[in-house]
Amino acid sequence: MTSIYRGRGGNIVLACLACLSAIPTWATENTSHRRGPVTLAELSLEELGNIEITSVRRTPERLSDAAAAIFVITRDDILRSGVVTIPEALRLAPNLQVARVDATQYAINARGFNTATSNQLLVLIDGRSVYTPLYSGVFWDVQDVLMEDIDRIEVISGPGGALWGSNAVNGVINIVTRSAHETKDTVVLDAAGSETRAHVSFRHGGELSDTASYRIHGKYLDQDSTVRANGADVPDASRKGQIGFRLDWDKAADTFTVQGDAYKGETDQAAVDDKTVAGANLLGRWSRSLGADSNVQLQVYHDHTERDYPGTFKEIRNTTDIELQHRFKPAKRHEIVWGGGYRSSSDHVTNSATLAFLPTHVRLNLANLFLQDSITLIPERLDLTLGSKFERNDYTGLEIQPSARVAWKMKDRQLLWGAISRAVRTPSRIDRQLFSPGSPPFLLAGGADFRSETLLAYELGYRIQAHARASLSISTFYNVYDHLRSLEPQPSGAFVIGNEMEGSTYGAELWGDLEVTKWWRIKAGYAYLEKDLRLSSNSRDPNGVRPSGNDAKHRITLRSSMDITPTLALDGTLRYVSALPNPSVPAYTTLDLRLGWKATKELEVALIGQNLLDKQHPEFGSAPNRSEIERNVMVRATWRF
């Protein structure tokens, strides 16, 4: 595990934060009814540009028109890559840094500040926010859906607080699954490999009536342990099962969705009992069309989670969220999206001798209103989008997150866009109410006056489809941060979590597609990042700016997809990540390959290799005790009928 803080009291802080790292979208549905991965000839670059996305303006728009650094991972990208988990799928996005920490944990962020407890990235699954108020981040080990059922993953690098609220600071990940109307078949998948010891999933869908459809699904994943640099096994092997369902019903101008999941899993750990996780969620969404340019939607969900780390802490959390959105056109050149919501999240924590959350039970309430006006300045050429979210939380009160975006269609296939945005990362339980050891005298205490971390972001981007077979997207950014987390020593010798770090980051992201032939497509991406952080004059943090995340300066992704024959496909992904500075992780290059053979109309068999260039390598953490990721070779069979 990466050392978050060093110096006096550093071991205790490390133990506290490290244990936690193991811690509504209104999407339109793609109406295609595909039984399996499409061939390259069936999905042109122009069709990719016409994919409808919802994450940028909270209303459907074409990807090619979006005034943001947004990359879309399509369903076919996922199926052709052979990945089995969401974090693995996110590696396909060149605007994300994804580092595997151990068998179940990942460090994932955009535009810097990556740690195993990253807290500046908002993640949504079918409109359900999956961040935890415990540390304002995502427990990636329990975020899962059936890969077959994902329609797309919209990845925005850059702030989205004006629409999505707190924690949408450096980016937004919006995972959208397919409607039950599109999954009226049966899929059974069975895979086994050297590191992915077992991956079994099924889905069955059908019709309840001419306007109502359903599906049920289940998934089981068994992951082998990682290893140390010397080849010794790390006790972190994991097993997790999940079941779920979805119902979709259309009636005249109304559409209804009800869906839910339940899961349970365990992860090995040394000396004490296994770590366990469990949870369930239920979501309902109603939408009514009020005309060609108007609709209203209501979404409600409840999420229950349990996490037990023997010897460290145990948490039981219940979250209920309700949100209403209305879209309409009050005038010819204006489109208004507005709405509001309320979220209540309560937890019960069982503390240990190592750390404590005090009080042990807290209910956190979050209320918000948002308003956005998309203004057509020059029809078909120049658009301006103004918006803001007004959010009240129990820690810092009212937070305002405005944004202004402009999009200029220079030509039919060229878009120049720019944005200025403010976003905040509100305090979490770890910032305000974490103490260590578990009883006085404390060597570490949460900051009673910890404020929201703030970002003022400036972005400029350009997107072009230069040819029917070639497209390119370029984004640049300059981010100014204030009130970042620091660790402040006290006269007593203890440490208090404070807000005395500030500074800026800047960089560029680019990616492009090239259709070499009808049967061969190449996708490439590059991300560059520079950080200039400093402590304020009031800070005495002995760690300096090192706890601000461990980020690669350069990342390169190259993907190739070939339809060798109508029944044989070869896909490969080459990734390069430059060295991480502190703690030091050497640069590495990985190669993943998938050879898929459609044996019959119903059966597809694939041979998948991951991390093929070396036996093992580290991606995150401190030597010598960090995990290293091993080569994985897997055989997978998929039946569709």
N, C-alpha and C positions, 0 to 999 in steps of 0.2 A: 504494500500500500504506500502510495506517495506520502511523503512527509509534508503536512500542510504548514506547520509552524515549527521552527527550530529555536534553540537557545534555552534559557532557563524556563522550566515548566513545559518545555516543548514536548516531552514524551507524553504527558498527560493530555495536552491539547491534541496531539496526534491520535491518541487512543480514542478520544471523544469524537473527533470528526471522522476518523477512519471507519468507525463502526457504522456511521450513518450512511456511508457511501455504498454499503453492501446492499442505501435507502432509495362558446358553442358555435361549432361551425354550422353554417347553413349551406351545406354542399348540395349541388345538383348531382344527379346520377348519370353515369355514362350508360347509354341505352343499347350498346352493342351486346349481343348474346353470343359469346365465344365459348366454345367447349374447352379450349386449351390455348397454349401460347400460339400467337399468330406468327406467320412467316413474315420476313422483312418486307416482302413485296406488297403485303396487305396494309402496311402502315407507313405512309409517306411522311417526309419532313413537314410538308404543308399541313397534313392532318395532325401532326404533333403540335404545331403552332396553334391549331384551332381547338385544342383541348380546353374545355371550360374549367377554370380554377376559381376559387372563392376566397382564398386567404388574404389577398391584398386589399380588396375593397369590401369584403363581406357580402358580395353580390356576384353572380356569375359574370365572368368576362373571359375573353380568349387569352391564352398564355402569351401570345405574341403582342397583346396590347397592355400587359401588366407593367405598371410603373414601379418595379421593385426587382431586387436581385432574387428571383425565384427560379428554382430548378424543380422539375417534376419527375419523380421516379414512377414510371408507369407499371401497370400490372405485368406487362410482358417483360420489362426489365427485370422485375423480381423473379418471375418464373424461369427466365432464361439464365439467370445468375446462379440458381440452385441454393440460395440462402434459405435458412429455416427460422430465423428470428428477426425481429424488427431492427435491433442494432446492426446486424449484418446487412440488412437491406439499406440502412442509412449510409453505409460505406459507398453506395453508388452515387451519392450526391457530392459533387466536388466542392460545394460551399460549406461542408461540415467537416470538422475534425473528429474522427471516431477512433478511439484507442481502447483496446481491450485490456482491462486491469487484471482480471482472473477469469475463472470459468463462468461466472455469472455477472460480473460487474463491468461497466463500460464508463469511460470518460468521453462525453459527447458535448460539443458546443460549436458555435459559429463565431468567427471573428475574435477569437482569443478568450482568455480566462478559463481554459479548460482544466478541470480537476475531476477527481472521482466523485466530488459533490458539487458539480457545476450547477449554478443557480440562476442563470440569466437566459434560459432557453425555455420557451413555453411549448408544451406538447399537447396536442389534442387527438383523441381517437373518436371519430364520429361525433364530434361536438362535446365530448367529455374531457375536461382538463384533468391531466393525470399527474400534475405536480403535487408535492406534499408540503403543507405548511410547516412540517417539522424542520426542513432545511431549505425550502424553496426550490427544490430540485426534483429529479425523477428517479424512482427506483426502477432501473431498466430490467431487472430480473423478473418482474411480474407484468411488464407491458407486452402483451402478445395478442395476436389475432392469427387466424388461418391465412397463410400466405396466398392461397388460392382465392381468397375472398377480398383481397385488397384491390380496389379500383385504381388508386394512385396515392402517392405521398407527396404533398406540396411542401417544399423546403424553402423558407425565406431566410436569407441571411440579412440581418438588419432589424431595426426595431419595429414592433407592431403594437406598441402600447396604446395607440389612439383607438384601436378597435378591440384588441384582445386583452388589454389591461396589464396589471403588474406581472413582472417576470418575463414579458415578451421584450426583453432588452436587446439581446444580440441576435435573436432569431425566433422563428415560429416553425414548428413541424406540425403539419395537419395531415393525419392519416385518415383516409376516406375509404370505407369498405363498400362493396357492391350491394345494390338493392336485392332483396329476395326475389324480385321479378326476374333477375338476371342469373339466378343460380338454381334453376329448376332441374337439377340433375344430381347424380351421386358421384362423389370423388373419394377414392381411398388411396392414401399414400403411405408407403412403407420404405424406410431408409435405415441404413446401418453403416457405421464407418469406424475409423480408428479413434477419433476423438468424439464425434457425435455417435454415441454408442447405439442409440435408438431414437428414431423420430417417426412416430405413427400419427396419422391424422385422418379424419373422415369428415365429409359433409354430405348431407342429403337435403334436397330442396324439392318443393312441389307447389301445387296450387290448392288453395282452400276454396276458391271461387274464381270467376272470370276477372275479378278485380283485387283479389287477395292472394298473397304468396307467403311461403314460410321457408325457413331452413333451420337445421340443427347441425351442430358441429362438435367435434371433440379433438383433442390434441394431447400427445404425451411426448416429452422430450427428456432424454437422459444424456447428460454431458459428462465426459470424463474429466478428471482433474488436470490442472495445468502442472508445470514443472518449474523447479529452480534452474539457475544457470548450470549447476552441477548435475542436472538430470534427476534429482530427487523429486518425488511427487509432492505436490502441495495438497493438503486435505481440503479441497474445495469442489469436489464432484457434486453434481446436482441432479435432481429429478423433479419434474413438475408436470402436472396434468391440468387440463382446462376443458370445460364444456360450455356451450353457449347456444343461443337461438336468435332469430330475427324474424319479425313479421312486418310485411308492408301491405298497405291497403289503400287503394285509390277509390274515391267516391266523388264524382262530379268535379268540383273545384277544390276538393280537400284531399290531402294525402296524410296518412298516419304511419308512423314507424314505432315499433316497440322491440327492443333488443336487450339482451343481458348476457353476462358471462359469470362463471364461477371457477376458481382455481385453487390449487393447493400444491405446495412443493417443499422440498427440503434440500439443504446444502451441508455437506460435511464440514466440520471444523475440528481442530485438534483439541484433545484433552477434555472437552466438555461435550454436552449433547449437541446434536445437529441444529443448525439454524432452520427455522420453519417460517413459511409465509402462507397466507391464505386470504381469500377475499371474494367478493361478489359485487356486481354492479347491475343496475337496471335503468334503462333510459327510455323515455317516451318523447316523440316529436310529432307535432301537428302543424301542417302548413295549409294555408288557403290562398288561392289565386284570386285577386281582386280586379283582374284585368291584365292586359298585355304588359303593363309597366308597374304593377303593384302587387304586393303579396304581404302576408303576415305569417309569422311563425312563432310557435311556443315550444320550448324544450324544457324538460325536467329530468333530472337524473339523481340517483342515490348511489353512493359508492361506500362499501365497507371493506376495510383492510385490517389484517393482523400480521404483525411481524415480531418474531421472538428470537433474540440472539442471547442464548443462555450465557450468563456471566457478564453481559453488557447492558442490555435493556430489552424491554418488551413494549410494544405500542399497539393499541387497538384504536382505530380511527373511523368515524362515520362522517360523511360529507353529503349534504343535500344542496342542489343547485337548481335554480329556476331562472329562465331568461326568455324575454320577449323581444322580437325584432319586427319592424315594419319598414317596408321599402315602397316608395311612391315617387311620382314625378309631379311636383306642384307647378312647374312651368316647362316649356319646351326644352330648355337647355339646362335644367337642373334635375338631378336624381338624388333624393334624400334617403339615407338609411339611418334609422335611429332606433333606440331601444334601451332596455335596462335589465338588470338582474340582481339576484340576491343569492349569496352562498353562505352556508353555515357549516363549519367543520369542527367537530369535537374529538378530543383524544383522551385516552387513559393510558398513562405511562407507568410501567413498573421499573423502578430504578435499581441500580446495583451499587456495589462498593466503588466501581470505577467512575461512574458518572450519574448525574441526576438531572431531570427536568423538573423544575420547581416553579409553580405548583405542578402536581402530577396530573391534574385534569384541567384543561383549558378549552373553552369554546370560542372560536374565532369567527367573526362575522364580516362579510364583505358585501357592500352594496355599490352598484354602479349605474351610471347613465352614459350613453354614447350618442354622438351625432356626427354624421358625415354628409357633405354635399359635394357631389361630383358635377362639375360645371363644364359645359361644352363652350369653349371660347371661340373656336373656329370649327365648324362641323367637319368631322372626319379627319381633322388635323391636330387640333390643340385642345387638351383637356386639363383642368385644374381640379384637384381633390383636396378639400379642407375638412378636417375632422378633429375630434378630441374625445377622450374618455375622462369622465369624472368619477373617481372611485374613492370610497371611504372604507378604511380598514381600522381595526381596533388598536393598532400600535401607533400609527402616525397621523390618523385622521384623514383629511381630504388630500388626494393626490390628483393632479391634472396632467394629462399626457396628450398634448396637441401634435398635429402633423399637417404638413402641406406637401403635396406631390403634384408635379406637372409632367405631362406626357405630350411630346410633339412627334407626330407622324411625319417625318421628313419626306418620305415617299411611301408607297403602298406597303413595302416590306422592310421599312427602316423605322425604328423608334428610338428617340432620344428622351431620357427621363431624368428627373432630379427630385430630391426630397430633403426636407429638414424636419426632424422629429425629436420629441422628448419622450423618454421612457424611464421608468423607475423599477427598482427591485426592492420591494417592501420587506421589512424585517420578518424573520421567521423565528420559530421557537429557539433554534440554536443560537441566534444572535442575541436574544433577550433573556432567555430562561435556562440556559445550559450551565451546569455547575460540575466541577470535578475537584477532588474525588466526590463520592456520593454523599458525604456528610462533612460538616465543618471540621477544621478550617479549610476553606476552598482555596485551591491554587489557581483556579480558572473560574471566572464568572461572566455570564452574559451581561451585555451593556444595557442598563435600565433605560438609557437615553439613546439607544442605537437608532439612527435615522435611516431613511430610505437611501439606497445607492441610486445615483442619477446619471443619465446619459443624454447628451445633446449630440445628435448624429447628422452629418452632412453626407449625402450620397449623390452620385452621378453615374448614369449607365447608358449603354447603347446596345441595341439588339437589331440584327439584320439577318434576313434570309437572302443571301447574296445570289443564290441559284436555287432551282428546284431541288437540288441535291446537297445543298450546303447552307448551314446556319451558324451564327456566332452571337454570343452574348458577353458583354464586358461590363463589369461593375466596379466602381471605386468608392472608397469611403474614408471619412475622417471623423473619429469618435472622440468626444471629450467627456471624461468621467469625473465624478466628484463623490465624496463621502464613501469611498470603497472601504471594505472591511480591513481593519488592522488589529493588532494585539498590543495593548498598552500596559506597561508595567506599573504597579502601584507601590507606594511606600512600604506596604506590608510585605512585599515580595510576591504577591499574587499578580495575576494578569486579568484584565478586563477587555472584552471585545469592543472595539471602537470603530470610528469612521474616519480615520486620519490618512487615508491614501487617496491620491488623485492622479490625473494624467490623461494621456491620449493614446489612441492607436490609429493606424492608417494602413491601407493596403488595397489590393485589387483581387478580383476573381473573374475568371473567364472560362467559358466552356463552349464547345461547338460540336456539331454533327456533320458527318460527311458520308453520303451514300455513294460508295465507290462504284458499286454495281447494284442491280436489283437483289443480289443475294449476299452482299457484303456491306456492312455499315460500321463506321468507326465513330466513337465518341471520345472526346478528350477534354480534360479540365485542368486548371492550374489555379492555385490560391497563394497569395503572398501577404504576409502580415508583419508589421513592425509595431513595437510597444515602447512607449516613453512614459513610464510611471515614476512617481516620487511620493515620499511621505510629506505631509504638511509640516509646518514649523512647530506645531504643537505635539507632534508624534515622538514617541521614544521607543517605537517598535524595534526590538533587536534583530528582527528577521529581515528588515528592509522590505523590498517589494517582491521577494521570492514567493510568498504565499498567493500571489495574484494569478496563478495558473501556469501550466507548463505547456507552451505552445510551439508548434513547428513554424519556422519562418516560411518554408516552401512545402507545398503538397502538389503532387502531380497524379492524375488519373488517366489511364488510357484503356478504353474498352473496345473490343472487337466482337461483332456478331456475324456469323456466317451460316447461310442455309446451303450446306454442301450439296445435298439432294433434297427432294421433297420430304424425305423421312429422316434425314440426318442433319443435325445442327451442332455447330461448334461455337462456343462463347468463351471469351477470356477477359479478365480484368487485371491490369498491371497497375500497382499503386506504389508511389515513392513518397516517403515522409522524411523530411530532414530531421536532424538531431534535435532533441528537446534539451533545453539548457539546464534546468534545475528542478528536481534531480536529473542528472544526466542520463539520457537514453540515446543510444547510437541511432543514426539514420538507418532506415531499412527499406527494402523493396520487396513487395509480395506479388505473387502471381496466382490467380484463381482460374481454373479451367472447368468447363462443363461440356461433355459430349453427350448429346441427347439423341436417342433413336426411337422413332415412332414405330414400334413393332407391328401394331395393328391400329385400327381406328380407335379402340378403347384403351390400349396399353402403350405407355411411354416408359422407357428405361433410360436412366442417365447415370453416367460415371462422373463424379464431381471431385475435384482436387482443390484444396485451399492451402495457402502458404507453401507453395510448391518449391520455392527457391532455396529454402533452408530447413533444417530439421526443427529448429525452434528459434524464436527471437522475442525480446521484450518490446512492449509498446508503451508502457507507462510504469511509474513506480520507482522505488529506490533499491539499488543493488545493496547487498547480494540476495535479499529476501523477497524481491519482487517475483511475480509469476512471469513465465515465458510461454508464448503461444506456439503450440506444436503444429506440424504439418497434419492435415486431415484429409483422408481419402474416403469417399463415401459412395455407395451404390444406392440408387433410389428408383423405385418403381411406382408409377402413378396410373391408376385405373379410372377412367371416366365413362360413365354409362347412365 
